[in-house]
Amino acid sequence: MANGAASAMPKPMTVAGVTISAALLVAGLAGGLSEGIGYGLFLVSALLLASGLALFGFFFFSRKFDSSGLKQNGYWLLALGGWFYVFGFCALGGFYALETLEGRMETRWIIFGPVALASLIILDRGIYRVVVKRNLPTFQRFGRFLSREQSDPAAMRRTLVDEVLLHRTLRGVNGFRWFKHTLIYWGFALLVMTEGLAVLVRDVLPAWGYPRGWEEGSVVRLALDFSFEVFGLMVLAGCALALVWRVMVNGTEQQKYTDTPTALFLFVVILSGFFVEGLRFAAQTPEPYMAVSFAGYFLSGFLDGTQSDSLYEPLWYLHVIGSCLFIAYVPLKRLVHSCATPLGRLANSQTGLLEAKRQGVIRGLLNRGK
């Protein structure tokens, strides 16, 4: 599949993609694009990527449909989704660069944009390097021994639920480790999903002419604000337990399973977000809807509203830039294993394929000996 994928992506498509990306960037700089077009390209990218992943889901987790069709169509959907992701970046990059040059952007957003872009590039490259590039030689070497007919979709589905979603093996090893890991893993994942929905309501829909969803006190915003509080507290509690765990296992064999810098980094990022929210509430007249953001609202009672102007912006920079730096930090440290380890668990569930690989290696060695 890897060799086929490489040959299926012709050079003209790459040239066309680069050309379109450059054209979108120039059009944005020239004032010929709105931000709605950039967000639209991102939406198309998300739909293509989701469709491609769905086809590969059918390929790996079932025996339904034609194997070659699923692989080929899934690959092309992922490739097109990747290009539309780049198109969206270029379109929005050109639009916001023009906004900045013409003085319509606030300083904090001028700083935030490049930092966020750099962090996403580092994240994408890091995950590709660890999850794809590092394992590609192995797949190319042994892929010819593997077939869908020898796979065990039922085992793959069980492993997906037991190990990737519920982490049952870790729970059997140590309940405390499982609990703090689950709080961080699912809290962070759900925070990312909530932020994606918030971007849709706060930024994308207004760019398309539907601004009402993000109004203060609206049902949608209240639901998102409540979700941010719950999932943020999950991560905060998980990080606190991870730091406690580090003290508990100091000097023991279990210490190798700790990651104090990551836990402390994420703890500071999340906590600063709650204080930013608290300062915002402290500077406003209390309203009933604020109680939905219960953590920030609680902190606002201990913060001086008269000092919010001097504290809010520095703390906002700390939280937002810290969040971007954490995104860039993910593929550089052990946290990237949250992406790589599930793939390994899923692969190890395929005993038939692993045996086929072993037999293929043995036959290759015997033939080489002759």
C-alpha positions in Angstrom: 0.0 0.0 0.0 2.8 2.4 0.8 4.4 2.0 -2.6 1.1 2.3 -4.3 0.3 5.4 -2.3 3.5 7.0 -3.3 2.9 6.2 -7.0 -0.7 7.3 -6.8 0.3 10.8 -5.9 1.7 12.1 -9.2 4.0 15.1 -9.4 1.5 17.2 -11.3 -0.9 17.0 -8.4 1.8 18.3 -6.1 2.6 21.1 -8.5 -1.1 22.0 -8.8 -1.5 22.0 -5.0 1.5 24.3 -4.5 0.3 26.6 -7.2 -3.3 26.8 -5.8 -1.9 27.4 -2.3 0.3 30.3 -3.6 -2.6 31.7 -5.5 -4.8 31.7 -2.4 -2.2 33.4 -0.4 -1.7 36.1 -2.9 -5.5 36.5 -3.4 -5.8 36.9 0.4 -3.1 39.5 0.5 -4.7 41.4 -2.4 -8.0 41.6 -0.6 -9.8 39.2 -3.0 -10.8 36.6 -0.3 -12.9 36.8 2.8 -12.2 34.8 5.9 -15.4 32.8 5.2 -13.6 31.3 2.1 -10.7 30.2 4.3 -13.0 28.6 6.9 -15.0 27.0 4.1 -11.8 25.3 2.8 -11.0 24.1 6.3 -14.6 22.6 6.5 -14.1 20.8 3.2 -10.7 19.5 4.5 -12.4 18.2 7.7 -15.1 16.4 5.6 -12.6 14.8 3.3 -10.3 13.7 6.1 -13.2 12.3 8.1 -14.4 10.4 5.0 -11.0 9.0 4.3 -10.6 7.9 7.9 -14.1 6.3 7.7 -13.0 4.2 4.7 -9.9 3.1 6.4 -12.0 2.3 9.5 -14.1 -0.1 7.3 -10.9 -1.5 5.9 -9.3 -2.3 9.3 -12.4 -3.0 11.5 -14.5 -5.0 9.1 -14.3 -7.2 6.0 -17.0 -5.3 4.2 -16.5 -3.8 0.8 -13.7 -4.2 -1.7 -10.3 -3.9 -0.1 -8.5 -2.2 -3.0 -11.3 0.3 -3.5 -11.3 1.2 0.2 -7.5 1.7 0.2 -7.4 3.7 -3.0 -10.4 5.9 -2.3 -9.4 6.3 1.4 -5.9 7.4 0.4 -7.1 9.9 -2.1 -9.6 11.4 0.3 -6.9 11.8 2.9 -4.5 13.4 0.3 -7.2 15.8 -0.9 -8.1 16.6 2.7 -4.5 17.4 3.4 -4.3 19.7 0.5 -7.5 21.5 1.4 -6.0 21.9 4.9 -3.1 23.7 3.3 -5.4 25.8 1.1 -7.4 26.9 4.2 -4.2 27.9 5.9 -3.0 29.9 2.9 -6.3 31.6 2.3 -6.7 32.7 6.0 -3.0 33.5 6.2 -3.3 36.0 3.3 -6.6 37.5 4.6 -5.2 38.1 8.2 -1.9 39.3 6.9 -3.8 42.0 4.9 -5.9 42.8 8.0 -2.7 43.2 10.0 -0.9 45.4 7.3 -4.0 47.7 7.2 -4.2 48.1 11.0 -7.4 46.2 11.6 -5.9 43.5 13.9 -5.3 43.8 17.6 -1.7 43.3 18.8 -2.5 40.2 20.7 -4.0 38.5 17.6 -1.0 39.6 15.5 1.2 37.7 18.0 -1.2 34.8 18.4 -1.5 34.0 14.7 2.1 33.1 13.9 2.6 31.3 17.2 -0.5 29.2 16.6 0.5 28.5 13.0 4.1 27.4 14.0 2.7 25.2 16.8 0.4 23.4 14.4 3.2 22.9 11.9 5.4 21.4 14.6 2.6 19.2 15.8 1.7 17.9 12.3 5.4 17.2 11.4 6.1 15.6 14.8 3.2 13.2 14.7 4.0 12.3 11.0 7.6 11.7 12.0 6.8 9.5 15.0 3.7 7.7 13.8 4.2 7.4 10.0 7.8 8.0 9.0 9.3 6.0 11.7 7.1 2.9 11.0 7.1 3.3 7.2 10.3 1.2 6.5 8.9 -1.7 8.6 5.6 -1.6 6.7 7.3 -1.5 3.4 9.5 -4.4 4.4 6.7 -6.7 5.7 3.5 -5.3 4.1 3.6 -7.8 1.2 3.1 -10.6 3.8 0.0 -9.1 5.2 -3.6 -9.4 3.8 -7.0 -8.3 4.9 -8.2 -11.9 4.7 -5.8 -12.9 7.5 -7.0 -10.0 9.7 -9.2 -10.3 12.7 -11.6 -7.3 12.7 -13.4 -8.5 15.9 -10.1 -8.4 17.8 -9.3 -5.0 16.4 -12.7 -3.7 17.5 -12.2 -5.2 21.0 -8.8 -3.6 21.3 -10.1 -0.3 20.2 -12.6 -0.2 23.0 -10.6 -1.9 25.7 -7.1 -0.4 25.1 -7.6 2.8 23.1 -10.8 4.1 24.7 -10.9 2.5 28.2 -7.2 1.6 28.8 -8.3 -1.6 30.7 -4.8 -3.0 30.8 -3.4 0.0 32.6 -6.4 -0.2 35.0 -5.4 -3.8 35.8 -1.8 -2.7 36.4 -2.5 0.3 38.6 -5.8 1.9 39.3 -4.3 5.2 40.4 -2.2 5.5 37.2 -5.3 4.6 35.1 -7.5 7.2 36.9 -5.1 10.2 36.5 -4.2 9.1 32.9 -7.9 8.8 32.0 -8.7 12.3 33.4 -5.9 13.9 31.4 -6.4 11.8 28.2 -10.2 12.2 27.9 -10.3 15.7 29.5 -7.7 17.0 27.0 -9.4 15.2 24.0 -12.8 16.6 25.0 -11.4 20.1 25.5 -10.0 19.9 21.9 -13.3 18.8 20.5 -15.1 21.6 22.5 -12.7 24.2 21.2 -13.4 23.0 17.7 -17.1 23.5 18.2 -16.4 26.9 19.8 -14.3 28.0 16.7 -17.3 26.9 14.5 -19.8 29.0 16.5 -17.5 31.9 17.5 -15.5 32.4 14.2 -16.8 30.3 11.3 -20.5 31.0 11.5 -20.1 34.8 11.9 -17.8 34.8 8.9 -20.6 33.1 6.9 -23.2 35.7 8.2 -24.6 33.8 11.2 -23.3 35.7 14.3 -25.9 35.0 16.9 -24.6 31.7 18.4 -21.8 33.3 20.4 -23.8 36.0 22.1 -23.5 36.2 25.9 -26.1 34.0 27.5 -27.1 32.1 24.4 -27.9 28.4 24.9 -25.1 27.2 22.6 -22.5 29.4 24.3 -23.7 28.3 27.8 -23.3 24.7 26.8 -19.8 25.2 25.4 -18.8 27.3 28.5 -20.0 24.5 30.8 -18.1 21.9 28.8 -14.9 24.0 29.0 -15.3 24.1 32.8 -15.9 20.4 33.2 -13.2 19.1 30.8 -10.7 21.7 32.0 -11.2 20.6 35.6 -10.7 17.0 34.5 -7.3 17.8 33.0 -6.4 20.0 36.0 -7.3 17.2 38.5 -5.4 14.6 36.4 -2.3 16.8 36.3 -2.5 17.4 40.0 -2.8 13.6 40.6 0.2 13.0 38.2 2.3 15.4 40.3 1.2 13.6 43.5 2.0 10.3 41.9 5.5 11.6 41.0 6.2 12.3 44.7 4.7 8.9 45.7 7.0 6.9 43.4 10.1 8.9 43.7 13.1 6.7 43.7 11.2 3.5 42.8 10.8 1.5 39.6 7.5 3.2 38.9 9.3 6.6 38.5 10.0 5.8 34.8 6.3 6.0 34.1 6.0 9.6 35.3 6.3 12.7 33.1 6.5 15.6 35.5 7.4 18.4 33.0 4.3 17.6 30.9 2.0 17.4 33.9 3.3 20.7 35.3 3.2 22.4 31.9 -0.4 21.4 31.2 -1.5 22.3 34.8 -0.2 25.8 34.4 -1.8 26.3 31.0 -5.3 25.1 32.3 -5.1 27.0 35.6 -4.1 30.2 33.8 -7.2 29.8 31.6 -9.5 29.7 34.6 -7.8 32.8 36.1 -8.2 34.7 32.7 -11.9 33.8 32.9 -12.1 34.9 36.5 -10.6 38.3 35.7 -13.0 38.8 32.9 -15.9 38.1 35.2 -14.5 40.3 38.0 -14.5 43.3 35.7 -18.2 42.8 34.7 -21.5 43.3 36.5 -22.5 39.8 37.7 -25.1 38.1 35.5 -26.9 34.7 36.2 -25.4 33.1 33.0 -21.9 33.5 34.4 -22.6 30.8 37.0 -22.4 28.2 34.1 -18.7 28.9 34.0 -18.6 27.9 37.6 -14.8 27.6 38.1 -14.0 31.0 36.6 -17.0 32.6 38.3 -15.9 31.1 41.7 -12.4 32.6 41.2 -13.8 36.0 40.2 -15.0 36.4 43.8 -11.4 36.4 45.0 -10.1 38.8 42.3 -10.2 42.5 42.3 -12.1 43.9 39.3 -10.2 47.2 39.5 -7.0 45.4 38.7 -8.4 43.2 35.9 -7.2 45.6 33.1 -3.5 45.4 34.3 -3.6 41.6 34.9 -5.9 40.3 32.2 -3.8 40.9 29.2 -0.5 39.5 30.5 -2.3 36.4 31.8 -4.1 36.1 28.5 -0.8 36.0 26.7 0.5 33.4 29.2 -2.5 31.2 28.7 -2.9 31.4 24.9 0.8 31.3 24.0 1.3 28.6 26.6 -1.5 26.6 25.0 0.2 27.0 21.6 3.6 26.0 23.0 2.0 22.9 24.6 0.6 21.9 21.2 4.1 22.1 19.8 5.5 20.3 22.8 3.3 17.2 22.3 5.4 15.5 19.6 8.7 16.3 21.3 8.1 14.4 24.5 6.4 11.3 25.8 2.9 12.7 25.3 3.2 11.8 21.6 2.8 8.1 22.7 -0.9 8.9 23.2 -0.9 8.8 19.4 1.6 6.0 18.7 0.7 3.5 21.5 -2.9 2.9 20.4 -1.6 2.0 16.9 0.8 -0.5 18.4 -2.0 -2.0 20.6 -4.2 -2.4 17.5 -1.4 -4.0 15.5 -0.6 -6.4 18.3 -4.2 -7.6 18.4 -3.7 -9.1 14.9 -2.1 -12.4 15.8 -2.8 -13.9 12.3 -1.0 -11.0 10.5 1.9 -11.1 12.9 2.3 -14.8 12.3 2.1 -14.3 8.6 4.9 -11.7 8.9 7.0 -14.1 11.0 6.6 -16.9 8.4 7.4 -14.5 5.6 10.6 -13.4 7.4 11.6 -17.1 8.0 11.0 -17.9 4.3 13.1 -14.9 3.2 16.0 -16.0 5.4 15.8 -19.6 4.2 15.8 -18.5 0.6 18.7 -16.2 1.2 20.6 -19.2 2.7 20.1 -21.2 -0.5 
